[in-house]
Protein backbone atom coordinates (compact mmCIF):
# COMPACT_ATOMS: atom_id res chain seq x y z
CA UNK A 1 0.00 0.00 0.00
CA UNK A 2 1.41 3.39 -0.97
CA UNK A 3 2.23 5.78 1.81
CA UNK A 4 0.20 8.98 1.94
CA UNK A 5 0.63 11.94 4.27
CA UNK A 6 -2.66 13.22 5.69
CA UNK A 7 -3.47 16.85 4.88
CA UNK A 8 -4.46 17.56 8.47
CA UNK A 9 -4.18 15.86 11.85
CA UNK A 10 -5.77 16.75 15.18
CA UNK A 11 -3.54 16.03 18.17
CA UNK A 12 -5.32 15.46 21.47
CA UNK A 13 -3.66 16.32 24.76
CA UNK A 14 -4.36 17.11 28.37
CA UNK A 15 -4.37 20.82 29.11
CA UNK A 16 -1.62 20.90 31.76
CA UNK A 17 1.55 22.84 30.89
CA UNK A 18 3.63 19.64 30.74
CA UNK A 19 1.10 17.82 28.55
CA UNK A 20 0.96 20.80 26.18
CA UNK A 21 4.77 20.87 26.00
CA UNK A 22 4.74 17.19 25.05
CA UNK A 23 2.07 17.77 22.42
CA UNK A 24 4.06 20.68 20.98
CA UNK A 25 7.14 18.46 20.77
CA UNK A 26 5.08 15.85 18.92
CA UNK A 27 3.72 18.47 16.53
CA UNK A 28 7.20 19.86 15.80
CA UNK A 29 8.67 16.41 15.14
CA UNK A 30 5.74 15.40 12.95
CA UNK A 31 5.88 18.62 10.94
CA UNK A 32 9.61 18.21 10.35
CA UNK A 33 9.33 14.55 9.37
CA UNK A 34 6.21 14.78 7.18
CA UNK A 35 6.67 18.16 5.54
CA UNK A 36 3.29 19.29 6.84
CA UNK A 37 3.02 22.89 8.00
CA UNK A 38 2.66 23.11 11.80
CA UNK A 39 -0.71 24.83 11.35
CA UNK A 40 -2.01 21.67 9.66
CA UNK A 41 -1.35 19.83 12.92
CA UNK A 42 -4.01 21.13 15.27
CA UNK A 43 -3.92 20.79 19.06
CA UNK A 44 -7.07 19.88 20.95
CA UNK A 45 -6.54 20.30 24.70
CA UNK A 46 -8.92 18.93 27.29
CA UNK A 47 -9.15 18.52 31.06
CA UNK A 48 -9.35 14.90 32.15
CA UNK A 49 -11.03 13.37 35.17
CA UNK A 50 -7.59 12.79 36.68
CA UNK A 51 -6.80 16.49 36.37
CA UNK A 52 -10.02 17.47 38.12
CA UNK A 53 -9.53 15.16 41.12
CA UNK A 54 -7.08 16.90 43.46
CA UNK A 55 -8.29 15.94 46.93
CA UNK A 56 -7.41 12.24 47.01
CA UNK A 57 -5.10 9.62 45.54
CA UNK A 58 -5.98 8.40 42.06
CA UNK A 59 -6.01 4.84 43.42
CA UNK A 60 -9.11 5.79 45.39
CA UNK A 61 -10.82 7.23 42.31
CA UNK A 62 -10.12 4.59 39.68
CA UNK A 63 -6.46 4.54 38.72
CA UNK A 64 -4.42 5.58 35.70
CA UNK A 65 -7.25 5.53 33.16
CA UNK A 66 -8.53 8.77 34.69
CA UNK A 67 -5.80 10.65 32.79
CA UNK A 68 -6.68 9.07 29.44
CA UNK A 69 -10.45 8.47 29.44
CA UNK A 70 -11.56 11.72 27.78
CA UNK A 71 -8.84 11.44 25.14
CA UNK A 72 -9.77 7.81 24.47
CA UNK A 73 -13.38 8.83 23.88
CA UNK A 74 -12.33 11.68 21.58
CA UNK A 75 -10.25 9.22 19.54
CA UNK A 76 -13.05 6.69 19.25
CA UNK A 77 -15.52 9.40 18.25
CA UNK A 78 -13.12 10.72 15.61
CA UNK A 79 -12.74 14.18 17.15
CA UNK A 80 -8.95 13.75 17.32
CA UNK A 81 -6.57 11.62 15.24
CA UNK A 82 -3.96 10.88 17.87
CA UNK A 83 -3.49 11.39 21.59
CA UNK A 84 -0.20 12.32 23.23
CA UNK A 85 0.41 10.88 26.70
CA UNK A 86 3.15 10.51 29.25
CA UNK A 87 3.79 6.78 28.81
CA UNK A 88 3.74 6.21 32.57
CA UNK A 89 0.12 7.47 32.68
CA UNK A 90 -1.16 4.84 30.23
CA UNK A 91 -3.19 1.99 31.76
CA UNK A 92 -1.84 -1.52 31.32
CA UNK A 93 -4.32 -2.28 28.54
CA UNK A 94 -5.84 0.26 26.17
CA UNK A 95 -9.54 0.22 25.23
CA UNK A 96 -10.48 -1.99 22.29
CA UNK A 97 -9.80 -0.27 18.99
CA UNK A 98 -6.91 1.89 20.25
CA UNK A 99 -3.18 1.18 19.86
CA UNK A 100 0.14 2.70 20.82
CA UNK A 101 1.56 3.72 17.45
CA UNK A 102 5.00 4.53 18.86
CA UNK A 103 7.02 6.55 21.34
CA UNK A 104 9.14 9.66 20.94
CA UNK A 105 12.84 9.46 21.92
CA UNK A 106 12.97 9.03 25.67
CA UNK A 107 14.10 11.81 27.99
CA UNK A 108 16.09 11.27 31.19
CA UNK A 109 14.25 8.64 33.24
CA UNK A 110 15.50 9.69 36.68
CA UNK A 111 13.52 11.17 39.55
CA UNK A 112 14.68 14.32 41.30
CA UNK A 113 14.56 15.39 44.94
CA UNK A 114 13.32 18.94 45.52
CA UNK A 115 13.59 20.72 48.85
CA UNK A 116 14.45 24.08 50.34
CA UNK A 117 15.36 22.43 53.64
CA UNK A 118 17.94 19.77 52.71
CA UNK A 119 20.36 18.97 49.92
CA UNK A 120 19.31 15.33 49.61
CA UNK A 121 16.75 12.80 50.78
CA UNK A 122 19.34 11.40 53.18
CA UNK A 123 19.94 14.85 54.68
CA UNK A 124 16.30 15.52 55.63
CA UNK A 125 15.79 15.59 59.39
CA UNK A 126 13.68 12.86 60.99
CA UNK A 127 10.00 13.72 60.86
CA UNK A 128 10.32 15.92 57.78
CA UNK A 129 7.30 15.85 55.44
CA UNK A 130 7.72 14.53 51.90
CA UNK A 131 4.77 14.95 49.53
CA UNK A 132 4.08 12.85 46.45
CA UNK A 133 1.11 11.60 44.44
CA UNK A 134 2.99 8.47 43.35
CA UNK A 135 2.63 5.30 45.40
CA UNK A 136 5.93 4.13 43.89
CA UNK A 137 7.78 7.21 45.10
CA UNK A 138 6.04 7.10 48.47
CA UNK A 139 7.01 3.45 48.99
CA UNK A 140 10.63 3.98 47.94
CA UNK A 141 10.97 6.99 50.24
CA UNK A 142 9.56 4.96 53.14
CA UNK A 143 11.92 2.11 52.27
CA UNK A 144 14.96 4.41 52.37
CA UNK A 145 13.79 6.74 55.17
CA UNK A 146 11.11 5.14 57.38
CA UNK A 147 11.57 8.04 59.82
CA UNK A 148 10.03 10.58 57.41
CA UNK A 149 6.37 11.56 57.12
CA UNK A 150 5.08 10.81 53.62
CA UNK A 151 1.88 12.51 52.50
CA UNK A 152 -0.25 12.93 49.39
CA UNK A 153 0.65 15.84 47.10
CA UNK A 154 -1.49 16.22 43.96
CA UNK A 155 -1.40 18.87 41.23
CA UNK A 156 0.70 19.74 38.20
CA UNK A 157 4.43 20.48 38.36
CA UNK A 158 3.95 24.20 39.00
CA UNK A 159 1.49 23.56 41.81
CA UNK A 160 3.83 21.14 43.55
CA UNK A 161 6.82 23.44 43.25
CA UNK A 162 4.76 26.29 44.69
CA UNK A 163 3.93 24.17 47.74
CA UNK A 164 7.67 23.68 48.31
CA UNK A 165 8.35 27.41 47.99
CA UNK A 166 5.60 28.24 50.50
CA UNK A 167 7.00 25.73 52.97
CA UNK A 168 3.80 23.66 53.04
CA UNK A 169 5.94 20.53 52.87
CA UNK A 170 9.67 19.91 53.28
CA UNK A 171 10.34 18.01 50.06
CA UNK A 172 8.86 16.35 47.01
CA UNK A 173 9.98 14.11 44.16
CA UNK A 174 9.33 14.72 40.46
CA UNK A 175 10.43 13.29 37.12
CA UNK A 176 13.49 15.03 35.69
CA UNK A 177 12.01 14.56 32.20
CA UNK A 178 9.02 16.74 33.04
CA UNK A 179 11.18 19.49 34.50
CA UNK A 180 13.39 19.45 31.40
CA UNK A 181 10.42 19.68 29.04
CA UNK A 182 9.17 22.68 31.01
CA UNK A 183 12.62 24.29 31.13
CA UNK A 184 12.63 24.02 34.94
CA UNK A 185 15.36 21.44 35.57
CA UNK A 186 17.13 24.08 37.66
CA UNK A 187 14.46 23.50 40.34
CA UNK A 188 15.97 20.09 41.16
CA UNK A 189 17.89 19.95 44.42
CA UNK A 190 19.41 16.55 43.67
CA UNK A 191 19.03 13.90 40.97
CA UNK A 192 18.29 10.40 42.26
CA UNK A 193 20.34 7.58 40.80
CA UNK A 194 18.39 4.83 39.02
CA UNK A 195 20.29 2.17 40.98
CA UNK A 196 18.87 3.43 44.28
CA UNK A 197 15.55 4.88 43.12
CA UNK A 198 14.04 2.92 40.22
CA UNK A 199 11.69 4.95 37.98
CA UNK A 200 8.14 4.21 36.94
CA UNK A 201 7.41 2.05 33.92
CA UNK A 202 7.43 4.40 30.93
CA UNK A 203 8.94 7.36 32.80
CA UNK A 204 10.44 9.93 30.44
CA UNK A 205 8.71 8.52 27.35
CA UNK A 206 5.93 10.15 25.31
CA UNK A 207 3.38 7.69 23.91
CA UNK A 208 1.40 8.25 20.71
CA UNK A 209 -2.01 6.58 20.71
CA UNK A 210 -4.40 6.32 17.77
CA UNK A 211 -7.17 4.14 16.31
CA UNK A 212 -6.12 0.63 15.35
CA UNK A 213 -7.76 0.94 11.92
CA UNK A 214 -6.36 4.36 11.04
CA UNK A 215 -3.55 3.23 8.71
CA UNK A 216 -2.81 6.75 7.48
CA UNK A 217 -2.17 8.16 10.95
CA UNK A 218 -0.23 5.06 12.01
CA UNK A 219 2.05 5.44 8.97
CA UNK A 220 2.54 9.13 9.69
CA UNK A 221 3.47 8.43 13.31
CA UNK A 222 5.96 5.78 12.18
CA UNK A 223 8.03 8.67 10.82
CA UNK A 224 8.74 9.91 14.35
CA UNK A 225 8.51 6.69 16.40
CA UNK A 226 11.79 5.88 18.17
CA UNK A 227 12.67 2.20 17.90
CA UNK A 228 14.95 1.94 20.93
CA UNK A 229 12.37 3.54 23.20
CA UNK A 230 9.73 1.17 21.83
CA UNK A 231 11.91 -1.85 22.69
CA UNK A 232 12.50 -0.62 26.25
CA UNK A 233 8.81 0.09 26.76
CA UNK A 234 7.87 -3.35 25.41
CA UNK A 235 9.84 -4.92 28.26
CA UNK A 236 8.56 -2.50 30.89
CA UNK A 237 4.89 -2.70 29.92
CA UNK A 238 5.00 -6.50 29.67
CA UNK A 239 6.31 -6.56 33.24
CA UNK A 240 3.51 -4.24 34.33
CA UNK A 241 0.86 -6.31 32.55
CA UNK A 242 1.83 -9.52 34.36
CA UNK A 243 1.59 -7.71 37.69
CA UNK A 244 -1.67 -6.04 36.58
CA UNK A 245 -0.02 -2.78 37.61
CA UNK A 246 -2.02 0.32 38.29
CA UNK A 247 -1.97 3.35 40.57
CA UNK A 248 -2.95 0.98 43.37
CA UNK A 249 0.36 -0.90 43.38
CA UNK A 250 3.89 0.47 43.94
CA UNK A 251 5.74 -0.90 40.89
CA UNK A 252 8.95 0.32 39.28
CA UNK A 253 10.52 -0.87 36.07
CA UNK A 254 13.26 0.31 33.73
CA UNK A 255 14.80 -1.15 30.58
CA UNK A 256 17.80 0.04 28.59
CA UNK A 257 18.90 -0.99 25.10
CA UNK A 258 22.54 -1.41 24.14
CA UNK A 259 23.03 -2.59 20.57
CA UNK A 260 21.29 -5.95 20.21
CA UNK A 261 20.78 -6.38 23.95
CA UNK A 262 18.22 -5.21 26.47
CA UNK A 263 18.67 -4.95 30.25
CA UNK A 264 15.57 -4.80 32.45
CA UNK A 265 15.19 -4.19 36.17
CA UNK A 266 11.89 -4.40 38.02
CA UNK A 267 10.69 -3.79 41.56
CA UNK A 268 7.51 -4.46 43.49
CA UNK A 269 7.06 -2.82 46.90
CA UNK A 270 4.57 -2.82 49.71
CA UNK A 271 3.02 0.66 50.20
CA UNK A 272 4.96 1.14 53.44
CA UNK A 273 8.22 0.13 51.77
CA UNK A 274 8.91 -2.63 54.30
CA UNK A 275 8.73 -5.41 51.69
CA UNK A 276 10.22 -5.47 48.20
CA UNK A 277 10.90 -7.95 45.42
CA UNK A 278 13.56 -6.96 42.87
CA UNK A 279 14.22 -8.73 39.56
CA UNK A 280 16.64 -8.33 36.66
CA UNK A 281 16.82 -9.71 33.13
CA UNK A 282 19.21 -9.46 30.18
CA UNK A 283 18.56 -10.72 26.67
CA UNK A 284 18.11 -9.94 23.01
CA UNK A 285 16.06 -6.94 21.90
CA UNK A 286 13.79 -9.30 19.93
CA UNK A 287 12.83 -10.89 23.27
CA UNK A 288 12.19 -7.62 25.15
CA UNK A 289 8.51 -8.25 25.87
CA UNK A 290 9.18 -11.87 26.82
CA UNK A 291 11.93 -10.80 29.24
CA UNK A 292 9.65 -8.27 30.94
CA UNK A 293 6.83 -10.78 31.25
CA UNK A 294 9.18 -13.43 32.64
CA UNK A 295 10.47 -10.95 35.21
CA UNK A 296 6.88 -10.21 36.19
CA UNK A 297 6.13 -13.89 36.68
CA UNK A 298 9.17 -14.22 38.94
CA UNK A 299 7.88 -11.36 41.08
CA UNK A 300 4.46 -13.01 41.35
CA UNK A 301 6.14 -16.25 42.45
CA UNK A 302 8.33 -14.54 45.04
CA UNK A 303 5.89 -11.99 46.45
CA UNK A 304 4.72 -12.71 49.96
CA UNK A 305 1.08 -12.81 51.08
CA UNK A 306 -0.60 -9.46 50.65
CA UNK A 307 2.17 -7.86 48.57
CA UNK A 308 0.18 -8.20 45.35
CA UNK A 309 -3.24 -7.51 46.87
LINQUIMO-V220045 format. One line per field, one symbol per residue. ss: DSSP state (h for helix, s for strand, l for the rest). psi: psi as a letter, one per 20 degrees, with the letter a starting at -180 (. if undefined). burial: + if it has 9 or more other C-alpha atoms within 8 Angstrom, else -. Layout:
ss = ???
psi = ???
burial = ???
//
This chain:
ss = llllllllssssssllhhhhhhhhhhhhhhhhhhlllhhhssssssllhhhhlllllhhhlllhhhhlhhhhhhhhlllllssssshhhllllllllsssssslllllllssssslllllllllllllssssllhhhhhhhhhhllllssssllllhhhhhhhhhhllllssssshhhhhhlllhhhllssllllllllllllllsssssslllhhhhhhhhllllhhhhhhhhhhhhhhhhllllllllssssssssllsssssssssllllllssssssssshhhhhhhhhhhhhhhhhhlllllll
psi = pqpppqhpqpoqqrjqggghhhhhggggghghhiiqqhiinqpoqqprhhhhoijrqhhiiiahihiighhgghghijhqhqppqphiiprgpqqpiqqoirqrpqapiqqqppqjhqirhhipqpiqpppqiphggghhghghmiiqoprporrrggghhhhghijhrhrrprphgggghikkiiipgqppphhinprqpipiqpqopaphjnhggghghhhipogghhgghggghhggghilqaiipopqppqqpocjqppppqppqqhjjhqqoqrqqqaqhhjghgggghhghggghiprpihj.
burial = --------+++++++--++++++--++++++--+-+-+-++++++++++++--+-++++---++++++++++-+++---+++++++++++-+-----+++++++++--++++++++--++---+---++++++-+++++++++----+++++-++-+--+--++----++++++++++++++--+--++++++---+++++++++++++++----+++++++++++--+++++++++++++++-+++-+++++++-+---++++++++++++++-++++++++++--+++++++++++++--+---++-
//
